Amino acid sequence: MVTGAGAGVGKGIAMEAARQGAKVIVNDLGVNIDGSGANKGPAHQAVDEIRALGGTAAANTDSVADWKSAQSIIAQALDLYGRIDGVVNNAGNLRDAIFHKMSEDDFDAVIQVHLKGSFNMSRAASPHFKSEQSGSFVHMTSTSGLIGNFGQANYCAAKMGIVGLSKAIALDMERFNVRSNCIAPFAFTRMVNTIPADTPEGLERMKVNQRLETAKIAPFTCALLTDGAKDVTGQIFGVRNNEIYLFSQPRPIRTAHSGTGWTVQSCLEVAIPMMKPSFHTLDRSTDVFSWDPV
Ligand SMILES: NC(=O)c1ccc[n+]([C@@H]2O[C@H](COP(=O)([O-])OP(=O)(O)OC[C@H]3O[C@@H](n4cnc5c(N)ncnc54)[C@H](O)[C@@H]3O)[C@@H](O)[C@H]2O)c1
């Protein structure tokens, strides 16, 4: 099951999964980048392309954002194929705005598709994974959440939320041999094409972004879906062209201890200065990924 697989990263994953012999459900609501509209075309088009290459696929054009429709998307896989082995939570929208101008609607719409949608789909698949005593979830996160980005509070919150969701699923479902991992992809899709490129630096960056091949996300995603990755769970990866990353996860890096306890004053005078050398700078994704992809 690949959500948002009518275009972009998801389509590449669906095609590679089919190439590897998987029977695929291509889910896609076919919406505009902001989540408006709905078009059955992209999901059916992707299915046609998979079938033309000799693969097995069926289209689903329901929304992952709704609990009941997520249940019916998973039910379609079971009706057609008799079981479900992997879910890739990839569907996504964007509603960028600087924080003090972000509307409640913009916040809710992005959380609803990315975070709630990933919950809906994972939760719908989980009883089947439990009874099969196997299953693999791959959730698309983003360096916008893992590191940070400007004007994307809704998206950053959703993508960090997905990291927590994935780890929680990995912990809760380990006893049923069910695995859950995240990937932060880098790929030139319409989502990346929304980044403003109206300055010389922006234009330069866009040229680099245009080199990010969508299909390059697929092999690693499909590898995580296979039994060959049966020991891999609770991890956060990244894929950018020919580079694959393993991301760190938060652990304490400094400890301030006072035998007599802390006052506001001693926090300001001792604890904060002590930890300050290890503070993280206000990085954005491009500050950390400061080299161009190979
Ligand atoms: N492209 C990148 O560099 C990049 C970077 C970081 C994270 N991501 C993540 O990767 C995933 C794929 O992004 P993309 O760049 O291919 O974007 P995309 O816009 O090309 O594809 C997203 C697809 O999701 C579908 N969709 C949206 N809402 C849906 C819903 N409610 N139900 C079902 N389908 C829905 C859209 O119709 C669209 O086809 C997203 O989760 C995105 O946040 C992408």
The ligand as an SDF file (V2000), in Angstrom:
LIG
                    3D

 44 48  0  0  0  0  0  0  0  0999 V2000
    9.9450   15.9970   -2.4490 N   0  0  0  0  0  0  0  0  0  0  0  0
   10.7530   16.1800   -1.4180 C   0  0  0  0  0  0  0  0  0  0  0  0
   11.9260   16.5910   -1.5370 O   0  0  0  0  0  0  0  0  0  0  0  0
   10.2640   15.8640   -0.0380 C   0  0  0  0  0  0  0  0  0  0  0  0
   11.0550   16.2720    1.0350 C   0  0  0  0  0  0  0  0  0  0  0  0
   10.6670   15.9310    2.3080 C   0  0  0  0  0  0  0  0  0  0  0  0
    9.5120   15.1860    2.5030 C   0  0  0  0  0  0  0  0  0  0  0  0
    8.7500   14.8210    1.4400 N   0  0  0  0  0  0  0  0  0  0  0  0
    7.5470   14.0370    1.7090 C   0  0  0  0  0  0  0  0  0  0  0  0
    7.4240   12.9880    0.7590 O   0  0  0  0  0  0  0  0  0  0  0  0
    6.0450   12.7200    0.5020 C   0  0  0  0  0  0  0  0  0  0  0  0
    5.7670   12.7830   -0.9910 C   0  0  0  0  0  0  0  0  0  0  0  0
    5.9820   14.1100   -1.4300 O   0  0  0  0  0  0  0  0  0  0  0  0
    6.1310   14.5330   -2.9640 P   0  0  0  0  0  0  0  0  0  0  0  0
    7.2330   15.5010   -3.0110 O   0  0  0  0  0  0  0  0  0  0  0  0
    6.1610   13.3380   -3.8400 O   0  0  0  0  0  0  0  0  0  0  0  0
    4.7650   15.3680   -3.1590 O   0  0  0  0  0  0  0  0  0  0  0  0
    3.6310   15.3260   -4.2910 P   0  0  0  0  0  0  0  0  0  0  0  0
    2.7890   16.5300   -4.0340 O   0  0  0  0  0  0  0  0  0  0  0  0
    4.2370   15.1400   -5.6370 O   0  0  0  0  0  0  0  0  0  0  0  0
    2.8160   13.9950   -3.9440 O   0  0  0  0  0  0  0  0  0  0  0  0
    1.9480   13.9120   -2.8600 C   0  0  0  0  0  0  0  0  0  0  0  0
    0.7180   13.1440   -3.2970 C   0  0  0  0  0  0  0  0  0  0  0  0
   -0.1560   12.9800   -2.1580 O   0  0  0  0  0  0  0  0  0  0  0  0
   -1.4880   13.0580   -2.6280 C   0  0  0  0  0  0  0  0  0  0  0  0
   -2.3840   13.3960   -1.5080 N   0  0  0  0  0  0  0  0  0  0  0  0
   -2.4840   14.5870   -0.8520 C   0  0  0  0  0  0  0  0  0  0  0  0
   -3.4310   14.5200    0.0970 N   0  0  0  0  0  0  0  0  0  0  0  0
   -3.9100   13.2530    0.0740 C   0  0  0  0  0  0  0  0  0  0  0  0
   -4.8930   12.5570    0.8430 C   0  0  0  0  0  0  0  0  0  0  0  0
   -5.5690   13.1840    1.8250 N   0  0  0  0  0  0  0  0  0  0  0  0
   -5.1390   11.2540    0.5790 N   0  0  0  0  0  0  0  0  0  0  0  0
   -4.4530   10.6090   -0.4140 C   0  0  0  0  0  0  0  0  0  0  0  0
   -3.5340   11.2240   -1.1840 N   0  0  0  0  0  0  0  0  0  0  0  0
   -3.2610   12.5270   -0.9430 C   0  0  0  0  0  0  0  0  0  0  0  0
   -1.4480   14.1390   -3.7000 C   0  0  0  0  0  0  0  0  0  0  0  0
   -2.5610   14.0360   -4.5800 O   0  0  0  0  0  0  0  0  0  0  0  0
   -0.0970   13.8800   -4.3600 C   0  0  0  0  0  0  0  0  0  0  0  0
   -0.2030   13.0760   -5.5270 O   0  0  0  0  0  0  0  0  0  0  0  0
    5.2610   13.7400    1.3260 C   0  0  0  0  0  0  0  0  0  0  0  0
    4.8780   13.1740    2.5530 O   0  0  0  0  0  0  0  0  0  0  0  0
    6.2600   14.8420    1.5500 C   0  0  0  0  0  0  0  0  0  0  0  0
    5.9650   15.6130    2.6960 O   0  0  0  0  0  0  0  0  0  0  0  0
    9.0930   15.1490    0.1660 C   0  0  0  0  0  0  0  0  0  0  0  0
  1  2  1  0
  2  3  2  0
  2  4  1  0
  4  5  1  0
  4 44  2  0
  5  6  2  0
  6  7  1  0
  7  8  2  0
  8  9  1  0
  8 44  1  0
  9 10  1  0
  9 42  1  0
 10 11  1  0
 11 12  1  0
 11 40  1  0
 12 13  1  0
 13 14  1  0
 14 15  2  0
 14 16  1  0
 14 17  1  0
 17 18  1  0
 18 19  2  0
 18 20  1  0
 18 21  1  0
 21 22  1  0
 22 23  1  0
 23 24  1  0
 23 38  1  0
 24 25  1  0
 25 26  1  0
 25 36  1  0
 26 27  1  0
 26 35  1  0
 27 28  2  0
 28 29  1  0
 29 30  1  0
 29 35  2  0
 30 31  1  0
 30 32  2  0
 32 33  1  0
 33 34  2  0
 34 35  1  0
 36 37  1  0
 36 38  1  0
 38 39  1  0
 40 41  1  0
 40 42  1  0
 42 43  1  0
M  CHG  2   8   1  16  -1
M  END
$$$$
